[in-house]
Amino acid sequence: MSREQKAVECARKAFLTGRSKPLEHRIRQLKNLQRFLLEREKEIAEAIKKDLNKVERQTDRHSVSERGVCVCVCVSMCINIFVFVFAAYVCTRTSVSVCMYLSSSMSISIFYPPFIQSEAGTQLYETLGLEGEIVLAVKKLAEWVAPRPVEKNLLTISDTVYIQPEPLGVVLIIGAWNYPWAVTIQPLIGAIAAGNAAVVKPSEVCVHTAKVMEDLLPAYIDKELYPVVTGGVSETQELLRQRFDHVFYTGNSMVGKLVMEAAAKHLTPITLELGGKSPCYIDKNCDIPIACRRVTWGKYSNCGQTCIAPDYILCEPSIQDRVLEEIKKSIKAFYTEDPKTCPDYGRIINQRHFKRIMAMTEDSTIAIGGDSDESTCYIAPTVLKDVQVNSKVMQEEIFGPLLPILTVSGVDEAINFINKGEKPLALYIFSPDDKVIKKVIAETSSGGVLANDCLVHYSVSALPFGGVGNSGMGSYHGKFSFDNLSHLRGCLIKQLKMEGVNDMRYPPHTAKKLAIVLIVALYFLCFTFTLCA
């Protein structure tokens, strides 16, 4: 029996004991997971630094002085800083849990550089959101697991009718490398909250992060219910040969198809969190400096290796030069004149991806950036112009620091362009006109849509996060994670009484019985309409 088979068998055996189902057990495991994130913050940050070249800074979790100095790149960020300082102040006066709940409730978004490459960046991009999700789940779990009453009909008016969420069983979670903690542990939070067992498979690309998960997670949460399996492609393939009750995969669409094919052999339901070419339309009437600042942040955070990063810009020719100018200013403000020496600018994950991304620049004009160093997998923040539909950079998701600009005549042509491609994971609109925003929303389809900012919809637990079509299926975050990893079981409880009423449904079926049923149904409908009026 392989190591992967043993892990799955162990998780299923533990699940069948029933110990994952009680509310108290779920809450205890979630709190232990939160404790792991707090106590092992140093190890998490060091592993990410080694895996993704995210430079670590020594910062105290409850100290915001260094953060404040770093973040004060411009006045427009002061409000966000104030909110975070307030949350941190509450943290010092009360508890970390309260702070995390404030962060989750207020959807704090102090996401501008230089946090992404620092230890504080690890917290803000990886673990802070996870802690917020845990606090939310612990707070709301009793409500989520409770029976959900539903509307009754004529036949069930005297019965008990409700939806009962129940665990699916054993869930396989296959994580990704770009945000190795956020996209691996967040589904685990949902799996634990829903009462499942879960086999966790971190990305083999982030070997140090995978090692920390494998070595340290079992010391905090039930190692039989939630085993961690490390390894590469062969280990993942072996896991996919096993029968699971749900598979949750985050990654690209090519591998997503293979995961879906493997799951289909067992009729296993799946969640696919994929990606795609997320468009960004900039209206000529918007505040271009602010729009470009936010697009620059959204694109080049994590060196463009974000599934919901703006993939390309659509704008009218009359504002193209202005857009280029403002993006150039923002790159300099965020990453200095020389991003290569900036400790807050990342690197491409490996040389294979480096070569793939650089090949995309071959048939377009480099308007900004373009510098690269294969030995360190460095690619400067780059903007491309003179881009055509058939250009290499438009044939697949970029997943790197290249930002193509395509010109369109207006919003109608932008909508037509977007609709000709696959449905993206995210769609961004920058416009001061609500009519323009609503038009784009009404006439396109995407996993999510965000107007006048980038990425931050991911931080809102009250919104479902997921794709549609080629960008994925299923959604998660907050209660959506719980529901996605639960079976919503329909329940109807009748009494062994009133058998005379049931005679209407039993053979022999006569005209008299039909007439009685029609009269009763008509009366019930009239009564219902009277109440509604």
C-alpha positions in Angstrom: 0.0 0.0 0.0 1.4 3.4 -1.0 2.0 6.3 1.4 -0.9 8.1 -0.4 -3.3 5.2 0.0 -2.4 4.9 3.7 -3.1 8.6 4.3 -6.5 8.4 2.6 -7.4 5.2 4.4 -6.4 6.7 7.7 -8.5 9.8 7.1 -11.5 7.8 6.1 -11.2 5.5 9.1 -11.0 8.5 11.3 -14.0 10.1 9.7 -16.1 7.0 10.1 -15.5 7.2 13.9 -17.7 10.3 13.7 -15.3 12.5 15.7 -15.1 15.2 13.1 -18.8 15.9 13.2 -19.5 17.4 16.7 -19.6 21.2 16.8 -17.1 21.3 19.7 -14.6 19.2 17.8 -14.8 21.4 14.7 -14.3 24.6 16.8 -11.4 23.1 18.7 -9.6 22.1 15.5 -10.2 25.6 14.0 -8.8 27.3 17.1 -5.8 25.0 17.0 -5.2 25.9 13.4 -5.4 29.5 14.3 -2.9 28.9 17.1 -0.6 27.3 14.6 -0.7 30.4 12.4 0.2 32.6 15.3 2.8 30.5 17.0 4.6 29.4 13.8 4.5 32.7 12.1 8.3 32.8 11.9 8.6 29.4 10.3 5.9 30.2 7.8 7.6 33.5 6.7 11.0 31.8 6.4 9.6 29.0 4.2 7.9 31.5 1.9 11.0 33.6 1.7 13.0 30.5 0.6 10.3 29.3 -1.8 9.3 32.6 -3.5 12.2 34.9 -2.7 10.0 37.0 -0.6 12.5 39.0 1.5 11.8 38.9 5.2 11.9 41.9 7.5 12.0 41.6 11.3 8.7 43.0 12.5 6.7 42.6 15.7 3.2 41.3 15.0 1.6 44.0 17.1 3.9 46.8 16.1 2.7 49.1 13.3 5.3 51.8 13.4 7.6 50.2 10.8 4.5 49.2 8.7 3.3 52.8 8.8 6.6 54.2 7.6 6.8 51.6 4.8 3.2 52.1 3.6 3.1 55.9 3.6 4.0 55.9 -0.1 1.1 58.3 -0.8 -1.6 60.2 1.0 -4.3 58.1 -0.7 -3.4 55.1 1.6 -3.8 56.9 4.9 -7.3 55.8 5.5 -6.4 52.1 5.1 -3.4 52.6 7.4 -5.6 54.2 10.0 -8.0 51.3 9.9 -5.2 48.8 10.3 -3.6 50.7 13.1 -6.9 50.8 14.8 -7.3 47.0 14.4 -3.7 46.5 15.7 -4.4 48.8 18.7 -7.5 46.8 19.5 -5.3 43.7 19.2 -3.0 45.0 21.9 -5.9 45.9 24.2 -8.0 42.9 23.7 -7.1 39.7 21.8 -5.8 38.6 18.5 -9.1 36.9 17.7 -10.9 40.2 18.1 -8.4 41.9 15.8 -8.8 39.1 13.2 -12.6 39.5 13.3 -12.3 43.2 12.8 -10.0 42.7 9.9 -12.4 40.2 8.3 -15.5 42.4 9.0 -14.0 45.6 7.7 -12.3 43.9 4.7 -9.0 45.7 5.5 -7.0 46.2 2.3 -3.6 47.7 3.1 -2.2 45.9 0.2 0.2 48.3 -1.5 3.9 47.5 -1.6 6.2 47.1 0.2 4.3 44.5 2.3 4.3 41.7 -0.3 7.9 40.8 0.1 8.2 41.3 3.9 7.2 39.3 6.9 4.4 41.8 7.3 3.5 40.9 3.7 3.3 37.3 4.6 0.8 38.1 7.2 -1.3 40.4 5.0 -1.2 38.2 1.9 -1.1 34.8 3.4 -2.0 34.4 7.1 -4.1 37.4 8.2 -6.9 36.5 5.9 -6.8 32.9 7.1 -7.1 34.0 10.7 -10.0 36.2 9.8 -11.7 33.2 8.1 -11.1 31.1 11.2 -12.6 33.7 13.5 -15.6 34.1 11.2 -16.2 30.3 11.1 -15.9 29.9 14.8 -18.3 32.7 15.4 -20.9 31.6 12.9 -20.5 27.8 12.9 -23.4 27.0 15.2 -25.6 29.0 12.9 -24.2 27.3 9.7 -24.7 23.7 11.0 -28.2 24.3 12.3 -31.2 22.9 10.3 -32.5 25.5 7.8 -36.3 25.7 7.6 -37.9 25.9 4.2 -41.3 26.9 2.8 -43.9 24.2 2.9 -46.5 23.2 0.3 -50.0 21.9 0.7 -48.9 18.3 1.1 -46.4 19.1 3.8 -48.1 21.9 5.7 -48.3 19.9 9.0 -44.9 18.3 8.6 -41.3 19.3 9.6 -39.4 20.3 6.5 -35.8 21.6 6.5 -32.3 21.4 5.0 -29.6 19.8 7.2 -26.0 20.4 6.2 -23.9 17.3 6.6 -20.2 16.5 6.0 -19.3 15.0 2.6 -16.6 12.7 4.0 -13.0 12.9 3.0 -11.9 15.9 0.9 -8.7 16.1 -1.1 -7.2 19.6 -1.1 -4.5 20.3 -3.8 -2.8 23.6 -3.2 -1.0 26.0 -5.4 2.5 27.6 -5.2 1.8 31.3 -5.7 0.1 31.9 -2.3 1.0 28.5 -0.8 -0.7 29.1 2.6 -3.7 31.1 1.6 -5.0 28.8 -1.2 -4.2 25.6 0.7 -5.3 26.3 4.2 -8.4 28.3 3.3 -10.2 25.3 1.8 -9.0 23.3 4.9 -10.8 25.8 7.1 -14.0 25.1 5.1 -13.5 21.3 5.3 -13.0 21.3 9.0 -15.9 23.7 9.6 -18.2 21.4 7.5 -17.1 18.3 9.6 -15.1 16.6 6.9 -11.7 14.8 7.0 -9.2 16.2 4.6 -6.0 15.1 2.9 -3.8 18.2 2.3 -1.5 18.2 -0.7 0.7 21.3 -0.8 2.4 22.3 -4.0 5.7 20.5 -4.7 7.1 23.8 -6.1 7.2 25.3 -2.6 9.2 22.6 -1.0 10.0 24.6 2.2 6.4 25.5 2.8 5.3 21.9 2.1 7.9 20.7 4.7 6.6 23.2 7.3 3.0 21.9 6.7 4.1 18.3 6.9 6.2 18.7 10.0 4.2 21.2 12.1 0.5 21.0 11.2 0.1 17.5 12.8 1.3 19.0 16.1 -1.8 21.3 16.2 -4.7 19.6 14.4 -5.8 15.9 14.3 -3.1 14.2 12.2 -5.4 11.3 11.4 -8.3 13.4 10.1 -6.2 15.9 8.3 -3.0 14.3 7.1 -0.5 16.2 4.9 0.9 14.4 1.9 3.9 16.0 0.2 5.6 15.1 -3.1 5.4 15.8 -6.8 3.4 14.8 -9.8 3.5 11.1 -9.2 2.3 11.5 -5.6 -0.6 13.7 -6.8 -1.5 11.2 -9.5 -1.6 8.5 -6.9 -3.8 10.5 -4.6 -6.2 11.2 -7.5 -6.5 7.4 -8.1 -8.1 7.1 -4.6 -11.8 7.7 -4.0 -12.6 11.0 -2.3 -15.9 12.6 -1.5 -14.8 16.0 -2.9 -11.7 17.3 -4.6 -10.6 20.9 -4.2 -8.0 22.0 -6.7 -6.3 25.4 -7.2 -4.1 25.9 -10.2 -4.2 26.1 -14.0 -6.9 24.9 -16.4 -4.7 22.3 -18.1 -4.1 20.4 -14.8 -7.7 21.2 -13.8 -9.0 19.1 -16.7 -6.8 16.1 -15.5 -8.1 16.5 -12.0 -11.7 16.6 -13.3 -11.1 13.5 -15.4 -9.6 11.6 -12.5 -12.5 12.6 -10.2 -15.1 11.5 -12.8 -14.0 7.9 -12.5 -15.4 7.9 -8.9 -18.2 10.4 -9.7 -16.5 12.7 -7.2 -17.7 16.3 -7.1 -15.0 18.9 -7.5 -14.1 22.5 -7.0 -11.7 24.0 -9.5 -10.2 27.4 -8.7 -8.4 28.2 -11.9 -7.6 31.5 -13.6 -7.6 33.0 -17.0 -7.1 36.3 -18.7 -8.8 38.8 -16.4 -9.5 42.0 -18.4 -9.3 45.5 -17.1 -11.3 48.2 -18.9 -10.2 51.8 -18.1 -12.9 54.4 -19.0 -11.5 57.7 -20.5 -13.5 59.7 -18.0 -12.1 58.0 -14.8 -9.4 59.4 -12.6 -6.5 57.9 -14.6 -3.7 58.4 -11.9 -5.7 56.6 -9.3 -6.9 53.9 -11.7 -3.3 53.2 -12.9 -2.0 53.2 -9.4 -4.5 50.5 -8.4 -3.9 48.5 -11.6 -0.1 48.7 -11.1 -0.5 47.3 -7.6 -2.9 44.6 -8.6 -0.7 43.5 -11.6 2.8 43.5 -10.0 2.0 42.2 -6.5 3.7 38.8 -6.1 5.5 39.6 -9.4 2.2 39.2 -11.3 1.8 35.6 -10.1 -1.7 36.1 -8.8 -4.7 34.2 -10.4 -6.9 37.4 -10.3 -4.2 39.8 -11.4 -5.3 42.1 -14.2 -4.1 40.3 -17.3 -4.5 43.1 -19.9 -5.8 46.6 -20.2 -8.5 47.8 -22.6 -8.7 51.6 -23.2 -9.3 54.1 -25.9 -6.3 55.3 -28.0 -6.8 58.9 -26.7 -5.7 57.9 -23.1 -3.1 55.2 -23.9 -0.1 57.5 -23.5 -1.5 58.9 -20.2 -2.1 55.4 -18.9 1.5 54.4 -19.7 2.8 57.6 -18.0 0.9 56.9 -14.8 1.8 53.3 -14.7 5.4 54.2 -15.0 5.1 56.7 -12.1 3.4 54.0 -9.9 6.1 51.4 -10.7 8.8 53.9 -9.7 6.9 54.8 -6.5 6.3 51.2 -5.5 9.6 49.6 -6.6 12.1 52.5 -7.0 14.0 53.3 -10.2 15.6 49.8 -10.1 13.1 47.2 -9.1 15.8 44.5 -9.3 17.4 45.9 -6.2 14.1 46.7 -4.4 13.5 44.2 -1.6 9.8 44.5 -2.1 9.7 43.2 -5.7 9.6 39.4 -6.1 10.9 36.9 -8.7 9.4 34.4 -11.0 9.0 31.0 -9.3 11.4 29.1 -11.6 13.3 29.2 -14.9 10.6 27.3 -16.8 8.1 30.0 -16.1 10.7 32.7 -16.7 11.3 31.4 -20.2 7.6 31.1 -20.9 6.9 34.6 -19.8 9.8 36.2 -21.7 8.7 34.4 -24.9 5.4 36.3 -24.7 7.2 39.7 -25.3 8.6 38.7 -28.7 6.0 40.2 -31.0 4.9 43.3 -29.0 6.5 46.6 -28.3 8.0 47.1 -24.8 6.8 50.5 -23.5 8.0 50.2 -19.9 10.5 47.9 -18.3 11.6 44.8 -20.2 14.8 44.1 -18.2 15.4 40.5 -17.1 18.0 38.2 -15.5 17.5 34.5 -16.1 20.0 33.5 -13.4 17.8 35.1 -10.7 14.4 34.7 -12.5 14.0 38.4 -12.5 11.6 40.2 -14.9 11.1 43.9 -14.4 7.6 45.3 -14.2 6.8 45.5 -17.9 4.1 47.1 -20.0 3.5 46.2 -23.7 1.9 48.2 -26.4 1.1 47.6 -30.1 -0.5 44.4 -28.9 -2.8 42.5 -31.3 -5.4 39.8 -30.6 -3.1 37.2 -32.1 0.0 38.4 -30.2 1.7 35.7 -28.1 0.9 37.5 -24.9 -2.8 37.2 -25.6 -2.9 33.5 -26.1 -2.8 32.3 -22.5 -2.9 33.6 -19.0 0.3 35.6 -18.4 0.9 34.9 -14.7 3.8 37.2 -14.6 4.8 40.9 -14.6 3.8 41.7 -18.2 0.9 44.1 -18.8 -0.4 44.4 -22.4 -2.4 47.4 -23.4 -5.0 47.0 -26.2 -6.9 49.9 -27.6 -10.7 49.8 -28.2 -13.1 52.5 -29.4 -15.2 52.4 -26.2 -17.1 50.3 -23.8 -19.1 48.4 -26.5 -16.0 47.2 -28.3 -14.4 46.3 -24.9 -17.4 44.2 -24.0 -17.3 42.4 -27.4 -13.6 41.7 -27.0 -14.1 40.3 -23.5 -17.0 38.1 -24.7 -14.9 36.6 -27.5 -12.6 34.9 -25.0 -13.0 32.4 -22.2 -14.9 33.6 -19.2 -12.2 35.1 -16.8 -11.8 34.6 -13.1 -12.0 38.4 -12.5 -13.1 41.4 -14.5 -12.1 45.0 -13.6 -13.8 48.2 -14.6 -12.5 51.7 -13.9 -15.2 54.3 -14.5 -16.9 57.1 -12.5 -20.2 56.3 -14.4 -22.5 53.7 -12.8 -24.2 53.2 -16.1 -20.9 52.0 -17.7 -20.1 49.7 -14.7 -23.6 48.2 -14.8 -23.5 47.8 -18.5 -20.2 45.8 -18.4 -21.6 43.7 -15.5 -24.9 43.0 -17.4 -23.3 42.2 -20.7 -20.3 40.0 -19.7 -19.7 37.0 -17.5 -16.8 36.3 -15.1 -16.1 34.6 -11.8 -16.1 38.0 -10.0 -16.3 41.6 -11.0 -14.7 44.6 -9.3 -15.1 48.2 -10.2 -12.5 50.9 -9.5 -10.0 48.6 -7.7 -8.1 45.3 -8.1 -7.9 42.1 -6.1 -9.7 43.3 -2.9 -12.9 41.4 -3.6 -10.9 38.3 -2.6 -10.8 39.7 0.9 -14.6 39.9 1.4 -15.8 36.7 3.1 -19.4 37.6 2.3 -18.7 37.2 -1.4 -18.3 33.8 -3.1 -14.9 33.5 -4.7 -14.7 31.2 -7.7 -14.7 30.9 -11.5 -17.1 30.2 -14.2 -16.5 28.1 -17.4 -12.8 27.9 -18.2 -11.9 29.8 -15.0 -13.3 27.2 -12.7 -16.3 25.8 -10.9 -17.6 26.1 -7.4 -16.8 28.8 -4.9 -15.6 29.3 -1.4 -14.7 31.9 1.4 -16.8 32.3 4.5 -20.1 30.4 4.5 -19.6 29.6 0.9 -16.7 27.3 1.9 -18.9 25.6 4.4 -21.8 25.1 1.9 -19.5 24.0 -0.9 -17.9 21.3 1.3 -21.3 20.1 2.8 -24.1 18.1 1.5 -27.3 20.1 1.9 -29.6 17.3 2.8 -33.3 17.8 2.3 -35.3 16.4 5.2 -39.1 15.9 5.6 -40.5 14.4 8.8 -44.2 13.3 8.7 -46.4 11.8 11.4 -48.2 8.5 11.2 -51.5 10.3 11.4 -54.1 11.9 9.1 -54.2 8.9 6.8 -57.6 10.0 5.6 -56.0 12.9 3.8 -53.4 10.5 2.2 -56.2 8.4 0.7 -56.4 11.0 -2.0 -53.1 9.9 -3.4 -53.7 6.1 -3.2 -55.2 4.0 -6.0 -57.8 3.7 -7.3 -57.6 7.2 -8.8 -61.1 8.4 -9.4 -62.7 11.6 -10.7 -64.1 12.3 -7.2 -60.7 12.2 -5.7 -59.3 14.5 -8.4 -62.1 17.0 -7.8 -61.4 17.0 -4.1 -57.7 17.6 -4.6 -58.3 20.4 -7.1 -60.8 22.2 -4.7 -58.3 21.9 -1.8 -55.4 23.1 -3.9 -57.4 26.1 -5.2 -58.4 27.0 -1.7 -54.8 26.8 -0.5 -53.6 29.0 -3.4 -56.3 31.6 -2.7 -55.4 31.6 1.0 -51.7 32.0 0.2 -52.3 34.9 -2.2 -54.5 36.6 0.4 -51.7 36.4 3.0 -49.1 37.8 0.5 -51.4 40.7 -0.4 
